[in-house]
Amino acid sequence: MYKPRMNYFKEEDILHLTVSEERETASVELSPNITVELNEKGELIGIEILNASSFIRDFILETAQAKMLNLYNVPVSLTT
């Protein structure tokens, strides 16, 4: 069984996640900087993230902000 790998190419700022050693036969751009790689069956075998440092920073900030907003938007029960 293949063990997933993650490689970061610092000079290009590219993060590449590999989940299978199968040959890539197609790719799909999910967003301007995220591409998924597919095998001949259309199954995911890898993900490439361009401008990875910005993407990860923004993702972490957005996730933290969403969690904090959830904490502050919890309905408060008032008893009289």
Buried (B, 14 or more C-beta within 10 A) or exposed (E): EEEEEEEBEEEEBBBBBBBBEBEBEEBEEEEEBBBBBBBEEEEEBBBBBBBBEEBEEEEEEEEEEEEEEEEEEEEEEEEE
